[in-house]
Structures are given as C-alpha cells and as structure tokens.
C-alpha cells in the first residue's frame, strides 16, 4: 500500500472530544515521498492513536522533493497552554520496520499535557 499525501485525524481548537484512531491492517505498508499519518489535538480533546498492523514490513522512507515534509507517523499536542488533551499513541506491529532517509516516527507535546507513547 502506498500513501499519496496524508491521513489526518484532528481535534480542532473550537472543539471538545477525543479524536478518532487511524488503524491500518495490511500485508506491508510503505509511506514515502513525504506522505504522513497524523493525529493531533489543537482543542480540548485528546488525539487519536495510530495503529499499524502488518504481517510483513513497514517502511517510512524519505521526504517531499523539497525536503519540507518527512514521510512520517506523528502524534502531537498543540502549544496552547489552555488545551488539556493528551497525545495519541503510535503502535506498530510488524516483522520488519525501516525508518530511513529523513523519515520519522514522532509523538510529542509542546505544552504540559502528556505526549503519546511509541511502541514497536
């Protein structure tokens, strides 16, 4: 499976509630050319989780041609201090994981909320 641009699930700044999960079950997954899986919260809810389940392999490879965006799985919490949501978890079940050429797997928070966990 190749992802063209992005799969995004977000809680917006004027909303309250938990974001949904991004769940992918497949034989193998290749995220290339700056494509991204993204869950985040910029509101008062928690971000959803990213769950990847493959029987073979997962590959995050490269960036956009300009180098501006990495091929990635991201979970994040916005920088606003009055937002109370937590970051989502990133879980990858696979026999082989490759993260190369500027790609990334990243769970972060930019305020006092908890970031999600990354489990491989």
Rosetta constraint file for C-alpha pairs under 8 A:
AtomPair CA 1 CA 26 HARMONIC 7.81 0.50
AtomPair CA 1 CA 28 HARMONIC 6.82 0.50
AtomPair CA 1 CA 29 HARMONIC 5.28 0.50
AtomPair CA 1 CA 30 HARMONIC 6.10 0.50
AtomPair CA 2 CA 29 HARMONIC 6.83 0.50
AtomPair CA 2 CA 30 HARMONIC 5.41 0.50
AtomPair CA 2 CA 31 HARMONIC 6.00 0.50
AtomPair CA 2 CA 32 HARMONIC 7.30 0.50
AtomPair CA 3 CA 30 HARMONIC 7.30 0.50
AtomPair CA 3 CA 31 HARMONIC 5.73 0.50
AtomPair CA 3 CA 32 HARMONIC 7.13 0.50
AtomPair CA 3 CA 35 HARMONIC 6.02 0.50
AtomPair CA 3 CA 36 HARMONIC 7.84 0.50
AtomPair CA 4 CA 33 HARMONIC 7.90 0.50
AtomPair CA 4 CA 35 HARMONIC 5.99 0.50
AtomPair CA 5 CA 34 HARMONIC 7.21 0.50
AtomPair CA 5 CA 35 HARMONIC 4.61 0.50
AtomPair CA 5 CA 36 HARMONIC 6.62 0.50
AtomPair CA 6 CA 35 HARMONIC 5.24 0.50
AtomPair CA 6 CA 36 HARMONIC 4.61 0.50
AtomPair CA 6 CA 37 HARMONIC 5.81 0.50
AtomPair CA 6 CA 38 HARMONIC 7.46 0.50
AtomPair CA 7 CA 22 HARMONIC 7.84 0.50
AtomPair CA 7 CA 36 HARMONIC 6.35 0.50
AtomPair CA 7 CA 37 HARMONIC 4.94 0.50
AtomPair CA 7 CA 38 HARMONIC 6.20 0.50
AtomPair CA 8 CA 36 HARMONIC 7.95 0.50
AtomPair CA 8 CA 37 HARMONIC 6.15 0.50
AtomPair CA 8 CA 38 HARMONIC 4.76 0.50
AtomPair CA 8 CA 39 HARMONIC 5.90 0.50
AtomPair CA 9 CA 19 HARMONIC 6.44 0.50
AtomPair CA 9 CA 20 HARMONIC 6.45 0.50
AtomPair CA 9 CA 21 HARMONIC 7.33 0.50
AtomPair CA 9 CA 22 HARMONIC 7.36 0.50
AtomPair CA 9 CA 38 HARMONIC 6.29 0.50
AtomPair CA 9 CA 39 HARMONIC 4.80 0.50
AtomPair CA 9 CA 40 HARMONIC 6.64 0.50
AtomPair CA 9 CA 47 HARMONIC 7.85 0.50
AtomPair CA 9 CA 48 HARMONIC 7.12 0.50
AtomPair CA 10 CA 19 HARMONIC 5.85 0.50
AtomPair CA 10 CA 20 HARMONIC 7.90 0.50
AtomPair CA 10 CA 38 HARMONIC 7.94 0.50
AtomPair CA 10 CA 39 HARMONIC 5.60 0.50
AtomPair CA 10 CA 40 HARMONIC 4.89 0.50
AtomPair CA 10 CA 41 HARMONIC 5.47 0.50
AtomPair CA 10 CA 42 HARMONIC 7.48 0.50
AtomPair CA 10 CA 47 HARMONIC 6.61 0.50
AtomPair CA 10 CA 48 HARMONIC 7.75 0.50
AtomPair CA 11 CA 15 HARMONIC 6.46 0.50
AtomPair CA 11 CA 16 HARMONIC 7.25 0.50
AtomPair CA 11 CA 17 HARMONIC 7.09 0.50
AtomPair CA 11 CA 18 HARMONIC 6.97 0.50
AtomPair CA 11 CA 19 HARMONIC 5.50 0.50
AtomPair CA 11 CA 40 HARMONIC 6.56 0.50
AtomPair CA 11 CA 41 HARMONIC 4.60 0.50
AtomPair CA 11 CA 42 HARMONIC 5.92 0.50
AtomPair CA 11 CA 43 HARMONIC 5.57 0.50
AtomPair CA 11 CA 44 HARMONIC 7.66 0.50
AtomPair CA 11 CA 45 HARMONIC 6.25 0.50
AtomPair CA 11 CA 46 HARMONIC 7.36 0.50
AtomPair CA 11 CA 47 HARMONIC 6.64 0.50
AtomPair CA 12 CA 41 HARMONIC 6.41 0.50
AtomPair CA 12 CA 42 HARMONIC 5.21 0.50
AtomPair CA 12 CA 43 HARMONIC 5.03 0.50
AtomPair CA 13 CA 41 HARMONIC 7.69 0.50
AtomPair CA 13 CA 42 HARMONIC 4.80 0.50
AtomPair CA 13 CA 43 HARMONIC 3.85 0.50
AtomPair CA 13 CA 44 HARMONIC 7.18 0.50
AtomPair CA 14 CA 43 HARMONIC 6.11 0.50
AtomPair CA 15 CA 43 HARMONIC 5.64 0.50
AtomPair CA 15 CA 44 HARMONIC 6.44 0.50
AtomPair CA 15 CA 45 HARMONIC 7.40 0.50
AtomPair CA 16 CA 43 HARMONIC 6.24 0.50
AtomPair CA 16 CA 44 HARMONIC 4.78 0.50
AtomPair CA 16 CA 45 HARMONIC 4.95 0.50
AtomPair CA 17 CA 44 HARMONIC 6.74 0.50
AtomPair CA 17 CA 45 HARMONIC 4.35 0.50
AtomPair CA 17 CA 46 HARMONIC 6.84 0.50
AtomPair CA 18 CA 45 HARMONIC 4.83 0.50
AtomPair CA 18 CA 46 HARMONIC 4.81 0.50
AtomPair CA 18 CA 47 HARMONIC 6.06 0.50
AtomPair CA 18 CA 48 HARMONIC 6.59 0.50
AtomPair CA 19 CA 39 HARMONIC 7.55 0.50
AtomPair CA 19 CA 40 HARMONIC 7.72 0.50
AtomPair CA 19 CA 41 HARMONIC 7.47 0.50
AtomPair CA 19 CA 45 HARMONIC 6.97 0.50
AtomPair CA 19 CA 46 HARMONIC 6.17 0.50
AtomPair CA 19 CA 47 HARMONIC 4.86 0.50
AtomPair CA 19 CA 48 HARMONIC 4.53 0.50
AtomPair CA 20 CA 47 HARMONIC 7.33 0.50
AtomPair CA 20 CA 48 HARMONIC 4.72 0.50
AtomPair CA 20 CA 49 HARMONIC 7.23 0.50
AtomPair CA 21 CA 39 HARMONIC 7.64 0.50
AtomPair CA 21 CA 48 HARMONIC 4.50 0.50
AtomPair CA 21 CA 49 HARMONIC 4.68 0.50
AtomPair CA 21 CA 50 HARMONIC 5.87 0.50
AtomPair CA 21 CA 51 HARMONIC 7.54 0.50
AtomPair CA 22 CA 37 HARMONIC 7.73 0.50
AtomPair CA 22 CA 39 HARMONIC 7.68 0.50
AtomPair CA 22 CA 48 HARMONIC 7.24 0.50
AtomPair CA 22 CA 49 HARMONIC 6.25 0.50
AtomPair CA 22 CA 50 HARMONIC 4.82 0.50
AtomPair CA 22 CA 51 HARMONIC 6.24 0.50
AtomPair CA 23 CA 49 HARMONIC 7.98 0.50
AtomPair CA 23 CA 50 HARMONIC 5.95 0.50
AtomPair CA 23 CA 51 HARMONIC 4.72 0.50
AtomPair CA 23 CA 52 HARMONIC 5.94 0.50
AtomPair CA 23 CA 53 HARMONIC 7.94 0.50
AtomPair CA 24 CA 51 HARMONIC 6.33 0.50
AtomPair CA 24 CA 52 HARMONIC 4.91 0.50
AtomPair CA 24 CA 53 HARMONIC 6.17 0.50
AtomPair CA 25 CA 52 HARMONIC 6.08 0.50
AtomPair CA 25 CA 53 HARMONIC 4.73 0.50
AtomPair CA 25 CA 54 HARMONIC 5.81 0.50
AtomPair CA 26 CA 53 HARMONIC 6.54 0.50
AtomPair CA 26 CA 54 HARMONIC 5.06 0.50
AtomPair CA 26 CA 55 HARMONIC 6.99 0.50
AtomPair CA 27 CA 54 HARMONIC 5.00 0.50
AtomPair CA 27 CA 55 HARMONIC 4.97 0.50
AtomPair CA 27 CA 56 HARMONIC 5.52 0.50
AtomPair CA 27 CA 57 HARMONIC 7.35 0.50
AtomPair CA 28 CA 54 HARMONIC 5.44 0.50
AtomPair CA 28 CA 55 HARMONIC 6.66 0.50
AtomPair CA 28 CA 56 HARMONIC 5.24 0.50
AtomPair CA 28 CA 57 HARMONIC 4.86 0.50
AtomPair CA 28 CA 58 HARMONIC 5.77 0.50
AtomPair CA 29 CA 54 HARMONIC 7.23 0.50
AtomPair CA 29 CA 57 HARMONIC 6.45 0.50
AtomPair CA 29 CA 58 HARMONIC 4.77 0.50
AtomPair CA 29 CA 59 HARMONIC 6.25 0.50
AtomPair CA 30 CA 58 HARMONIC 5.91 0.50
AtomPair CA 30 CA 59 HARMONIC 4.74 0.50
AtomPair CA 30 CA 60 HARMONIC 6.13 0.50
AtomPair CA 30 CA 61 HARMONIC 7.60 0.50
AtomPair CA 31 CA 35 HARMONIC 5.82 0.50
AtomPair CA 31 CA 36 HARMONIC 7.08 0.50
AtomPair CA 31 CA 59 HARMONIC 6.11 0.50
AtomPair CA 31 CA 60 HARMONIC 4.85 0.50
AtomPair CA 31 CA 61 HARMONIC 6.32 0.50
AtomPair CA 31 CA 71 HARMONIC 6.01 0.50
AtomPair CA 31 CA 72 HARMONIC 7.20 0.50
AtomPair CA 32 CA 59 HARMONIC 7.92 0.50
AtomPair CA 32 CA 60 HARMONIC 6.01 0.50
AtomPair CA 32 CA 61 HARMONIC 4.91 0.50
AtomPair CA 32 CA 62 HARMONIC 5.88 0.50
AtomPair CA 32 CA 63 HARMONIC 7.02 0.50
AtomPair CA 32 CA 71 HARMONIC 5.42 0.50
AtomPair CA 33 CA 61 HARMONIC 7.10 0.50
AtomPair CA 33 CA 62 HARMONIC 5.74 0.50
AtomPair CA 33 CA 63 HARMONIC 5.00 0.50
AtomPair CA 33 CA 64 HARMONIC 4.83 0.50
AtomPair CA 33 CA 65 HARMONIC 7.12 0.50
AtomPair CA 33 CA 70 HARMONIC 7.60 0.50
AtomPair CA 33 CA 71 HARMONIC 6.12 0.50
AtomPair CA 34 CA 62 HARMONIC 6.43 0.50
AtomPair CA 34 CA 63 HARMONIC 4.19 0.50
AtomPair CA 34 CA 64 HARMONIC 4.31 0.50
AtomPair CA 34 CA 69 HARMONIC 5.20 0.50
AtomPair CA 34 CA 70 HARMONIC 4.65 0.50
AtomPair CA 34 CA 71 HARMONIC 3.93 0.50
AtomPair CA 34 CA 72 HARMONIC 7.19 0.50
AtomPair CA 34 CA 103 HARMONIC 7.87 0.50
AtomPair CA 35 CA 63 HARMONIC 7.83 0.50
AtomPair CA 35 CA 64 HARMONIC 7.80 0.50
AtomPair CA 35 CA 69 HARMONIC 7.96 0.50
AtomPair CA 35 CA 70 HARMONIC 7.21 0.50
AtomPair CA 35 CA 71 HARMONIC 4.84 0.50
AtomPair CA 35 CA 72 HARMONIC 6.69 0.50
AtomPair CA 36 CA 70 HARMONIC 7.50 0.50
AtomPair CA 36 CA 71 HARMONIC 5.43 0.50
AtomPair CA 36 CA 72 HARMONIC 4.76 0.50
AtomPair CA 36 CA 73 HARMONIC 5.80 0.50
AtomPair CA 36 CA 74 HARMONIC 7.49 0.50
AtomPair CA 37 CA 50 HARMONIC 7.58 0.50
AtomPair CA 37 CA 72 HARMONIC 6.24 0.50
AtomPair CA 37 CA 73 HARMONIC 4.67 0.50
AtomPair CA 37 CA 74 HARMONIC 6.23 0.50
AtomPair CA 38 CA 50 HARMONIC 7.82 0.50
AtomPair CA 38 CA 73 HARMONIC 5.94 0.50
AtomPair CA 38 CA 74 HARMONIC 4.81 0.50
AtomPair CA 38 CA 75 HARMONIC 5.87 0.50
AtomPair CA 39 CA 47 HARMONIC 5.69 0.50
AtomPair CA 39 CA 48 HARMONIC 5.67 0.50
AtomPair CA 39 CA 49 HARMONIC 6.75 0.50
AtomPair CA 39 CA 50 HARMONIC 7.19 0.50
AtomPair CA 39 CA 74 HARMONIC 6.40 0.50
AtomPair CA 39 CA 75 HARMONIC 4.86 0.50
AtomPair CA 39 CA 76 HARMONIC 6.67 0.50
AtomPair CA 39 CA 88 HARMONIC 6.88 0.50
AtomPair CA 40 CA 46 HARMONIC 7.74 0.50
AtomPair CA 40 CA 47 HARMONIC 4.78 0.50
AtomPair CA 40 CA 48 HARMONIC 7.09 0.50
AtomPair CA 40 CA 74 HARMONIC 7.87 0.50
AtomPair CA 40 CA 75 HARMONIC 5.43 0.50
AtomPair CA 40 CA 76 HARMONIC 4.70 0.50
AtomPair CA 40 CA 77 HARMONIC 5.74 0.50
AtomPair CA 40 CA 78 HARMONIC 7.56 0.50
AtomPair CA 40 CA 87 HARMONIC 6.77 0.50
AtomPair CA 40 CA 88 HARMONIC 7.39 0.50
AtomPair CA 41 CA 45 HARMONIC 6.45 0.50
AtomPair CA 41 CA 46 HARMONIC 6.02 0.50
AtomPair CA 41 CA 47 HARMONIC 5.01 0.50
AtomPair CA 41 CA 76 HARMONIC 6.65 0.50
AtomPair CA 41 CA 77 HARMONIC 5.17 0.50
AtomPair CA 41 CA 78 HARMONIC 6.12 0.50
AtomPair CA 41 CA 85 HARMONIC 6.60 0.50
AtomPair CA 41 CA 86 HARMONIC 7.76 0.50
AtomPair CA 41 CA 87 HARMONIC 7.28 0.50
AtomPair CA 42 CA 77 HARMONIC 6.41 0.50
AtomPair CA 42 CA 78 HARMONIC 4.87 0.50
AtomPair CA 42 CA 79 HARMONIC 7.94 0.50
AtomPair CA 42 CA 80 HARMONIC 7.63 0.50
AtomPair CA 42 CA 83 HARMONIC 7.06 0.50
AtomPair CA 43 CA 78 HARMONIC 7.86 0.50
AtomPair CA 43 CA 83 HARMONIC 5.71 0.50
AtomPair CA 43 CA 84 HARMONIC 7.59 0.50
AtomPair CA 43 CA 85 HARMONIC 6.98 0.50
AtomPair CA 44 CA 83 HARMONIC 5.00 0.50
AtomPair CA 44 CA 84 HARMONIC 5.18 0.50
AtomPair CA 44 CA 85 HARMONIC 5.27 0.50
AtomPair CA 45 CA 83 HARMONIC 7.83 0.50
AtomPair CA 45 CA 84 HARMONIC 6.70 0.50
AtomPair CA 45 CA 85 HARMONIC 4.46 0.50
AtomPair CA 45 CA 86 HARMONIC 7.31 0.50
AtomPair CA 46 CA 84 HARMONIC 7.62 0.50
AtomPair CA 46 CA 85 HARMONIC 3.97 0.50
AtomPair CA 46 CA 86 HARMONIC 4.56 0.50
AtomPair CA 46 CA 87 HARMONIC 5.99 0.50
AtomPair CA 46 CA 88 HARMONIC 6.96 0.50
AtomPair CA 47 CA 75 HARMONIC 7.18 0.50
AtomPair CA 47 CA 76 HARMONIC 7.32 0.50
AtomPair CA 47 CA 77 HARMONIC 7.37 0.50
AtomPair CA 47 CA 85 HARMONIC 6.90 0.50
AtomPair CA 47 CA 86 HARMONIC 6.26 0.50
AtomPair CA 47 CA 87 HARMONIC 5.10 0.50
AtomPair CA 47 CA 88 HARMONIC 4.85 0.50
AtomPair CA 48 CA 87 HARMONIC 7.44 0.50
AtomPair CA 48 CA 88 HARMONIC 4.92 0.50
AtomPair CA 48 CA 89 HARMONIC 7.46 0.50
AtomPair CA 49 CA 75 HARMONIC 7.55 0.50
AtomPair CA 49 CA 88 HARMONIC 4.46 0.50
AtomPair CA 49 CA 89 HARMONIC 4.78 0.50
AtomPair CA 49 CA 90 HARMONIC 5.90 0.50
AtomPair CA 49 CA 91 HARMONIC 7.88 0.50
AtomPair CA 50 CA 73 HARMONIC 7.63 0.50
AtomPair CA 50 CA 75 HARMONIC 7.82 0.50
AtomPair CA 50 CA 88 HARMONIC 7.23 0.50
AtomPair CA 50 CA 89 HARMONIC 6.26 0.50
AtomPair CA 50 CA 90 HARMONIC 4.72 0.50
AtomPair CA 50 CA 91 HARMONIC 6.24 0.50
AtomPair CA 51 CA 90 HARMONIC 6.02 0.50
AtomPair CA 51 CA 91 HARMONIC 4.89 0.50
AtomPair CA 51 CA 92 HARMONIC 6.03 0.50
AtomPair CA 52 CA 91 HARMONIC 6.26 0.50
AtomPair CA 52 CA 92 HARMONIC 4.77 0.50
AtomPair CA 52 CA 93 HARMONIC 6.09 0.50
AtomPair CA 53 CA 92 HARMONIC 6.07 0.50
AtomPair CA 53 CA 93 HARMONIC 4.73 0.50
AtomPair CA 53 CA 94 HARMONIC 6.27 0.50
AtomPair CA 54 CA 58 HARMONIC 7.13 0.50
AtomPair CA 54 CA 93 HARMONIC 6.13 0.50
AtomPair CA 54 CA 94 HARMONIC 5.10 0.50
AtomPair CA 54 CA 95 HARMONIC 7.69 0.50
AtomPair CA 55 CA 94 HARMONIC 6.00 0.50
AtomPair CA 55 CA 95 HARMONIC 6.74 0.50
AtomPair CA 56 CA 94 HARMONIC 6.12 0.50
AtomPair CA 56 CA 95 HARMONIC 5.57 0.50
AtomPair CA 56 CA 96 HARMONIC 6.71 0.50
AtomPair CA 57 CA 94 HARMONIC 5.57 0.50
AtomPair CA 57 CA 95 HARMONIC 5.72 0.50
AtomPair CA 57 CA 96 HARMONIC 4.63 0.50
AtomPair CA 57 CA 97 HARMONIC 5.91 0.50
AtomPair CA 58 CA 94 HARMONIC 6.66 0.50
AtomPair CA 58 CA 96 HARMONIC 6.30 0.50
AtomPair CA 58 CA 97 HARMONIC 4.95 0.50
AtomPair CA 58 CA 98 HARMONIC 6.37 0.50
AtomPair CA 59 CA 97 HARMONIC 5.88 0.50
AtomPair CA 59 CA 98 HARMONIC 4.67 0.50
AtomPair CA 59 CA 99 HARMONIC 6.04 0.50
AtomPair CA 59 CA 100 HARMONIC 8.00 0.50
AtomPair CA 60 CA 71 HARMONIC 5.76 0.50
AtomPair CA 60 CA 72 HARMONIC 6.25 0.50
AtomPair CA 60 CA 98 HARMONIC 6.11 0.50
AtomPair CA 60 CA 99 HARMONIC 4.78 0.50
AtomPair CA 60 CA 100 HARMONIC 6.43 0.50
AtomPair CA 60 CA 103 HARMONIC 5.64 0.50
AtomPair CA 60 CA 104 HARMONIC 7.06 0.50
AtomPair CA 61 CA 71 HARMONIC 5.92 0.50
AtomPair CA 61 CA 98 HARMONIC 7.57 0.50
AtomPair CA 61 CA 99 HARMONIC 5.99 0.50
AtomPair CA 61 CA 100 HARMONIC 5.05 0.50
AtomPair CA 61 CA 101 HARMONIC 5.81 0.50
AtomPair CA 61 CA 102 HARMONIC 7.09 0.50
AtomPair CA 61 CA 103 HARMONIC 5.31 0.50
AtomPair CA 62 CA 70 HARMONIC 6.20 0.50
AtomPair CA 62 CA 71 HARMONIC 5.70 0.50
AtomPair CA 62 CA 100 HARMONIC 6.39 0.50
AtomPair CA 62 CA 101 HARMONIC 4.62 0.50
AtomPair CA 62 CA 102 HARMONIC 5.16 0.50
AtomPair CA 62 CA 103 HARMONIC 5.15 0.50
AtomPair CA 63 CA 67 HARMONIC 5.25 0.50
AtomPair CA 63 CA 68 HARMONIC 7.05 0.50
AtomPair CA 63 CA 69 HARMONIC 5.45 0.50
AtomPair CA 63 CA 70 HARMONIC 4.19 0.50
AtomPair CA 63 CA 71 HARMONIC 5.35 0.50
AtomPair CA 63 CA 101 HARMONIC 7.45 0.50
AtomPair CA 63 CA 102 HARMONIC 6.18 0.50
AtomPair CA 63 CA 103 HARMONIC 6.45 0.50
AtomPair CA 64 CA 68 HARMONIC 6.20 0.50
AtomPair CA 64 CA 69 HARMONIC 5.47 0.50
AtomPair CA 64 CA 70 HARMONIC 6.55 0.50
AtomPair CA 64 CA 71 HARMONIC 7.62 0.50
AtomPair CA 70 CA 102 HARMONIC 6.05 0.50
AtomPair CA 70 CA 103 HARMONIC 4.95 0.50
AtomPair CA 70 CA 104 HARMONIC 6.63 0.50
AtomPair CA 71 CA 102 HARMONIC 7.52 0.50
AtomPair CA 71 CA 103 HARMONIC 4.75 0.50
AtomPair CA 71 CA 104 HARMONIC 6.55 0.50
AtomPair CA 72 CA 103 HARMONIC 5.62 0.50
AtomPair CA 72 CA 104 HARMONIC 4.84 0.50
AtomPair CA 72 CA 105 HARMONIC 5.53 0.50
AtomPair CA 72 CA 106 HARMONIC 7.66 0.50
AtomPair CA 73 CA 90 HARMONIC 7.55 0.50
AtomPair CA 73 CA 104 HARMONIC 6.70 0.50
AtomPair CA 73 CA 105 HARMONIC 4.85 0.50
AtomPair CA 73 CA 106 HARMONIC 6.34 0.50
AtomPair CA 74 CA 90 HARMONIC 7.86 0.50
AtomPair CA 74 CA 105 HARMONIC 6.04 0.50
AtomPair CA 74 CA 106 HARMONIC 4.91 0.50
AtomPair CA 74 CA 107 HARMONIC 5.79 0.50
AtomPair CA 75 CA 87 HARMONIC 5.98 0.50
AtomPair CA 75 CA 88 HARMONIC 5.61 0.50
AtomPair CA 75 CA 89 HARMONIC 7.00 0.50
AtomPair CA 75 CA 90 HARMONIC 7.21 0.50
AtomPair CA 75 CA 106 HARMONIC 6.41 0.50
AtomPair CA 75 CA 107 HARMONIC 4.65 0.50
AtomPair CA 75 CA 108 HARMONIC 6.39 0.50
AtomPair CA 75 CA 115 HARMONIC 7.86 0.50
AtomPair CA 75 CA 116 HARMONIC 6.91 0.50
AtomPair CA 76 CA 87 HARMONIC 5.39 0.50
AtomPair CA 76 CA 88 HARMONIC 7.25 0.50
AtomPair CA 76 CA 107 HARMONIC 5.79 0.50
AtomPair CA 76 CA 108 HARMONIC 4.90 0.50
AtomPair CA 76 CA 109 HARMONIC 5.51 0.50
AtomPair CA 76 CA 110 HARMONIC 7.92 0.50
AtomPair CA 76 CA 115 HARMONIC 6.89 0.50
AtomPair CA 76 CA 116 HARMONIC 7.82 0.50
AtomPair CA 77 CA 85 HARMONIC 7.02 0.50
AtomPair CA 77 CA 86 HARMONIC 6.54 0.50
AtomPair CA 77 CA 87 HARMONIC 5.48 0.50
AtomPair CA 77 CA 108 HARMONIC 6.60 0.50
AtomPair CA 77 CA 109 HARMONIC 4.63 0.50
AtomPair CA 77 CA 110 HARMONIC 6.22 0.50
AtomPair CA 77 CA 111 HARMONIC 7.31 0.50
AtomPair CA 77 CA 113 HARMONIC 7.39 0.50
AtomPair CA 77 CA 115 HARMONIC 7.03 0.50
AtomPair CA 78 CA 83 HARMONIC 7.55 0.50
AtomPair CA 78 CA 109 HARMONIC 6.74 0.50
AtomPair CA 78 CA 110 HARMONIC 5.99 0.50
AtomPair CA 78 CA 111 HARMONIC 7.02 0.50
AtomPair CA 79 CA 109 HARMONIC 7.37 0.50
AtomPair CA 79 CA 110 HARMONIC 4.68 0.50
AtomPair CA 79 CA 111 HARMONIC 5.14 0.50
AtomPair CA 80 CA 111 HARMONIC 6.69 0.50
AtomPair CA 81 CA 111 HARMONIC 5.90 0.50
AtomPair CA 81 CA 112 HARMONIC 7.16 0.50
AtomPair CA 84 CA 113 HARMONIC 6.34 0.50
AtomPair CA 85 CA 113 HARMONIC 6.52 0.50
AtomPair CA 86 CA 113 HARMONIC 5.50 0.50
AtomPair CA 86 CA 114 HARMONIC 5.16 0.50
AtomPair CA 86 CA 115 HARMONIC 5.99 0.50
AtomPair CA 86 CA 116 HARMONIC 7.04 0.50
AtomPair CA 87 CA 107 HARMONIC 7.11 0.50
AtomPair CA 87 CA 108 HARMONIC 6.99 0.50
AtomPair CA 87 CA 109 HARMONIC 6.80 0.50
AtomPair CA 87 CA 113 HARMONIC 7.63 0.50
AtomPair CA 87 CA 114 HARMONIC 6.19 0.50
AtomPair CA 87 CA 115 HARMONIC 4.41 0.50
AtomPair CA 87 CA 116 HARMONIC 4.51 0.50
AtomPair CA 88 CA 107 HARMONIC 7.50 0.50
AtomPair CA 88 CA 115 HARMONIC 6.96 0.50
AtomPair CA 88 CA 116 HARMONIC 4.56 0.50
AtomPair CA 88 CA 117 HARMONIC 7.29 0.50
AtomPair CA 89 CA 107 HARMONIC 7.24 0.50
AtomPair CA 89 CA 115 HARMONIC 7.98 0.50
AtomPair CA 89 CA 116 HARMONIC 4.31 0.50
AtomPair CA 89 CA 117 HARMONIC 4.73 0.50
AtomPair CA 89 CA 118 HARMONIC 5.94 0.50
AtomPair CA 89 CA 119 HARMONIC 7.84 0.50
AtomPair CA 90 CA 107 HARMONIC 7.30 0.50
AtomPair CA 90 CA 116 HARMONIC 7.10 0.50
AtomPair CA 90 CA 117 HARMONIC 6.21 0.50
AtomPair CA 90 CA 118 HARMONIC 4.77 0.50
AtomPair CA 90 CA 119 HARMONIC 6.29 0.50
AtomPair CA 91 CA 117 HARMONIC 7.99 0.50
AtomPair CA 91 CA 118 HARMONIC 5.89 0.50
AtomPair CA 91 CA 119 HARMONIC 4.76 0.50
AtomPair CA 91 CA 120 HARMONIC 5.91 0.50
AtomPair CA 92 CA 119 HARMONIC 6.34 0.50
AtomPair CA 92 CA 120 HARMONIC 4.84 0.50
AtomPair CA 93 CA 120 HARMONIC 6.19 0.50
AtomPair CA 94 CA 120 HARMONIC 7.80 0.50
AtomPair CA 99 CA 103 HARMONIC 5.69 0.50
AtomPair CA 99 CA 104 HARMONIC 6.30 0.50
AtomPair CA 99 CA 105 HARMONIC 7.79 0.50
AtomPair CA 100 CA 104 HARMONIC 7.81 0.50
AtomPair CA 106 CA 118 HARMONIC 7.70 0.50
AtomPair CA 107 CA 115 HARMONIC 6.02 0.50
AtomPair CA 107 CA 116 HARMONIC 5.54 0.50
AtomPair CA 107 CA 117 HARMONIC 6.56 0.50
AtomPair CA 107 CA 118 HARMONIC 6.80 0.50
AtomPair CA 108 CA 115 HARMONIC 4.97 0.50
AtomPair CA 108 CA 116 HARMONIC 6.88 0.50
AtomPair CA 109 CA 113 HARMONIC 6.51 0.50
AtomPair CA 109 CA 114 HARMONIC 6.57 0.50
AtomPair CA 109 CA 115 HARMONIC 5.02 0.50
